[in-house]
Amino acid sequence: MKNVMRVVLALAVLVQGLSCLRAEDAEKKVIGTLAGRVLATGGTITLFDGEGKTLWSHGGGNCADIWMLPTGNVLFANGDVIEVDPKTKKTVFSYRSTVTKGGGAYACQRLENGHTLVGENSTGRILEVTPEGKVAFELQLPLAKEGDHHNLRMVRKLKNGNYLVCHSGPKLVREYTPKGEVVFEVKVGNIAFSAVRLPNGNTMVGHIDAVTEFDPKGQTVWEFKKTDLPEVALGMITGIHVQPDGHVLMGIYQIQKVPNGAGVLEITREKKLVWRYIDTAKNANGAMMGVQLLDAEGRPLPGEVLR
């Protein structure tokens, strides 16, 4: 009788353990292996670790672009462009768009000279702003209608001094000289959200349904489509971060909050999933548009940040 009781007790402990394991697995936010940390935008700006645990957060609003700066401060664009000290949550730099209808500014970048690049969607302008808030450079872009929601998304200043611009509505990515001359152009299948110039001279674009790499002549040399990962329920692909090993980090808009969904994911050049992050809670971010992969201490990865 005692032996039977021992077996019953052992089985009960095993079943309880398995139940706990299943519950723990169901609560996982990161599926796969994430070695570092991730900074992501959304209604809330979130810094999370390899387990998906939130380490820091800040109100984001409709935040499309974000950077972890080498100083440890966070620069983001949510209509305005703001730099925040995460330790104190105090604003140390800000720029407010002159026109807010249409969304204000959706793109930002800290330049080597300390100025801040602003992609002002509402006016269709590129600005370079000094730390004191003065406009040091201005370029009015074509294809812009003041107050429209889809003039610009990501804007980046390149090493050659030109500007790589996503014209979201026309579904175009263009490279402009400081004088406004177009020296490169590609058209994509959906909203042109993000674009980076790769070290090999190619241009990678995130455009809702796919991420496409173009050579300098505008020919497609690589492409990831949402259908390449049928096991993952993907919303709209928005921001991208190309890592030193060639992997691509993607941020998602209109996140499908289901167990096989993804708010952020990383894929290899072979289009294999490395890991994905999903929070199915009703109050969780519904969008994580801008994303940046960091090291295990939360610092920017070494070298040029391609995002």
C-alpha positions in Angstrom: 0.0 0.0 0.0 2.8 2.3 0.9 4.5 1.6 -2.5 1.3 2.5 -4.3 1.0 5.7 -2.4 4.6 6.6 -3.2 3.9 6.0 -7.0 0.7 8.1 -6.8 2.6 10.9 -5.0 5.4 10.8 -7.5 3.0 10.9 -10.4 1.2 13.9 -8.8 4.5 15.8 -8.5 5.4 15.0 -12.1 2.1 16.2 -13.4 2.3 19.3 -11.3 5.9 19.9 -12.7 4.8 19.4 -16.3 1.8 21.8 -15.7 4.2 24.5 -14.4 6.5 24.0 -17.3 3.7 24.3 -19.8 2.5 27.5 -18.0 6.1 28.9 -18.0 6.5 28.1 -21.7 3.2 29.8 -22.5 4.4 33.0 -20.8 7.6 33.2 -22.7 7.9 36.4 -24.7 11.1 35.5 -26.5 11.0 32.3 -28.5 14.5 31.2 -29.7 17.9 32.6 -28.6 18.3 36.3 -28.1 21.8 37.0 -26.8 21.5 40.8 -26.3 18.9 43.3 -25.6 16.4 45.1 -27.9 15.2 48.7 -27.9 11.8 48.9 -29.6 9.2 51.7 -30.3 5.5 51.6 -30.0 2.9 53.3 -27.8 5.5 52.6 -25.2 9.2 52.6 -25.9 10.6 49.4 -24.4 14.0 48.0 -23.6 13.8 44.2 -23.1 16.4 41.5 -22.4 16.9 38.0 -23.8 14.0 36.6 -21.9 11.6 39.4 -23.0 11.7 41.1 -19.6 11.1 44.9 -19.7 14.1 46.6 -18.3 13.1 50.2 -19.1 10.1 51.9 -20.7 9.0 55.4 -21.7 5.9 56.8 -23.2 6.2 56.7 -27.0 3.0 57.8 -28.6 3.1 57.1 -32.3 6.8 56.5 -32.3 8.4 55.3 -35.5 12.2 55.8 -35.1 14.5 55.2 -32.2 18.2 55.0 -31.3 20.3 54.0 -28.3 23.1 56.5 -28.4 26.7 55.7 -27.3 26.1 58.0 -24.3 23.3 55.7 -23.1 20.6 58.2 -23.9 17.7 57.3 -26.1 16.8 59.4 -29.2 13.3 58.9 -30.7 10.8 60.5 -33.1 7.1 60.4 -32.2 6.0 63.5 -34.0 8.6 65.5 -32.1 12.2 64.4 -31.9 13.3 63.9 -28.3 16.5 62.7 -26.5 15.9 61.2 -23.1 18.3 60.2 -20.3 16.9 56.8 -19.3 18.3 57.1 -15.7 16.3 60.3 -15.0 13.8 60.2 -17.8 14.6 63.8 -18.3 14.5 65.3 -21.8 18.0 66.6 -22.8 17.2 67.6 -26.4 13.9 68.2 -28.3 12.7 69.5 -31.6 9.1 70.2 -32.4 7.9 70.2 -35.9 6.6 73.5 -37.3 3.6 71.6 -38.8 2.0 68.8 -36.8 -0.9 67.8 -39.0 0.0 64.5 -40.7 2.2 63.4 -37.8 5.1 65.8 -37.4 8.5 64.1 -37.6 8.9 60.3 -37.9 12.7 60.0 -38.5 15.8 61.0 -36.5 19.5 60.4 -36.5 22.3 61.7 -34.4 25.1 62.9 -36.7 28.9 62.8 -36.1 29.1 66.5 -35.6 26.5 66.4 -32.8 23.7 67.8 -34.9 20.4 65.8 -35.2 18.9 64.8 -38.5 15.1 65.3 -38.6 12.8 63.8 -41.2 9.8 66.1 -41.0 6.9 64.1 -42.5 4.3 66.8 -42.2 6.3 69.3 -44.4 8.4 66.8 -46.4 11.6 68.4 -45.2 15.0 67.1 -44.1 16.6 69.2 -41.3 19.8 69.2 -39.4 19.3 70.7 -36.0 22.1 71.9 -33.6 22.1 70.9 -30.0 20.7 74.3 -29.2 17.7 73.7 -31.5 18.7 75.9 -34.4 18.2 74.6 -38.0 21.6 74.4 -39.6 20.5 72.7 -42.9 17.2 72.4 -44.6 16.2 70.5 -47.8 12.6 70.7 -49.1 11.8 67.4 -50.9 9.5 66.9 -53.8 6.5 64.6 -53.7 5.4 66.3 -50.5 2.0 67.6 -49.6 1.9 69.7 -46.4 0.0 67.9 -43.7 -0.1 64.6 -45.4 0.4 61.5 -43.3 2.5 59.7 -45.9 5.2 62.1 -47.1 8.2 60.5 -45.3 9.1 57.7 -43.1 12.8 56.9 -42.4 15.5 59.3 -43.5 19.2 58.7 -43.1 22.3 60.8 -43.9 24.9 58.6 -45.7 28.7 58.7 -45.4 28.9 60.4 -48.8 26.8 63.3 -47.4 23.7 62.4 -49.3 20.3 61.5 -47.8 18.5 58.2 -48.2 14.7 58.9 -48.0 11.6 56.7 -47.8 8.7 58.4 -49.5 6.1 56.2 -47.9 3.0 57.1 -49.9 4.6 57.0 -53.4 6.3 53.8 -52.4 9.7 55.2 -53.4 13.2 55.2 -51.9 15.4 57.9 -53.1 19.0 59.1 -52.5 19.2 62.9 -52.7 22.3 65.1 -52.8 22.3 68.1 -50.4 21.1 70.2 -53.4 18.1 67.9 -53.9 19.4 66.0 -56.9 18.1 62.4 -57.2 21.0 59.9 -57.7 19.3 56.6 -56.8 15.7 55.5 -56.9 13.8 52.2 -56.4 10.0 51.6 -56.2 8.7 49.0 -53.8 5.5 47.0 -53.5 4.0 48.7 -50.5 4.6 51.6 -48.1 8.4 52.5 -48.1 9.1 52.6 -44.4 12.8 52.0 -43.8 16.0 51.9 -45.8 19.7 51.4 -45.1 22.8 51.6 -47.2 24.8 48.5 -46.8 28.7 48.4 -46.7 28.7 46.7 -50.2 26.8 49.6 -51.7 23.4 47.9 -51.8 20.3 49.3 -50.3 17.9 47.3 -48.1 14.3 48.4 -47.7 11.5 47.4 -45.3 8.2 47.9 -47.0 5.3 46.2 -45.1 5.1 42.9 -46.9 8.8 42.3 -47.5 12.4 43.3 -46.9 14.2 43.8 -50.3 17.9 44.3 -51.1 18.7 46.3 -54.2 22.0 46.7 -56.0 23.2 50.2 -57.1 21.3 49.7 -60.4 18.1 49.1 -58.6 18.0 45.3 -59.3 16.7 43.0 -56.6 19.5 40.8 -55.2 17.8 39.4 -52.1 14.3 39.4 -50.7 12.4 38.2 -47.6 8.7 38.0 -47.8 6.3 37.4 -45.0 5.2 34.2 -46.6 8.8 32.9 -46.2 7.9 32.2 -42.5 4.4 30.7 -42.8 4.7 29.4 -39.2 4.8 33.0 -37.8 1.8 35.3 -37.9 3.3 38.6 -39.1 1.7 42.1 -39.3 3.4 44.9 -41.2 7.2 44.9 -41.6 8.4 48.4 -40.7 11.8 49.2 -39.2 14.9 47.1 -39.9 18.3 46.7 -38.3 20.9 44.9 -40.4 23.5 43.3 -38.0 27.2 42.8 -38.5 26.7 39.1 -39.3 24.1 39.9 -42.0 21.0 38.9 -39.9 18.1 41.2 -40.2 16.1 42.5 -37.2 12.5 43.6 -38.0 9.9 45.7 -36.2 6.2 45.0 -36.8 3.2 47.3 -37.0 -0.3 45.9 -36.3 1.1 43.0 -34.3 -1.0 39.9 -34.3 -1.2 39.1 -30.6 -1.4 35.3 -30.9 1.1 32.7 -29.6 2.8 32.4 -33.0 2.8 36.2 -33.6 5.8 38.5 -33.5 6.4 42.1 -32.5 10.1 41.9 -33.2 12.0 39.1 -35.0 15.4 38.2 -36.3 16.1 36.2 -39.5 19.2 34.9 -41.2 20.2 35.6 -44.8 18.9 32.1 -45.5 15.5 33.4 -44.2 15.5 31.2 -41.1 14.0 32.5 -37.9 16.5 33.1 -35.1 14.1 34.4 -32.5 10.9 36.3 -32.1 9.3 38.4 -29.4 5.6 38.4 -28.7 3.5 39.7 -25.9 -0.1 38.6 -26.2 -1.5 40.8 -23.3 -4.3 43.0 -24.3 -2.4 46.1 -23.0 0.8 45.2 -24.8 2.2 47.3 -27.6 0.3 46.8 -30.8 3.3 48.2 -32.8 7.1 48.0 -32.5 8.0 50.0 -35.6 11.6 51.0 -34.9 14.0 48.4 -33.5 17.6 48.3 -32.5 19.6 45.2 -31.3 22.0 45.9 -28.5 24.7 43.9 -26.7 24.1 42.1 -23.4 24.8 45.3 -21.5 22.4 47.4 -23.5 25.0 49.2 -25.6 25.0 49.7 -29.4 26.7 46.9 -31.3 30.2 47.7 -32.4 30.7 49.4 -35.8 28.3 51.3 -37.9 24.6 50.9 -36.8 22.7 50.0 -40.0 19.2 50.9 -39.2 
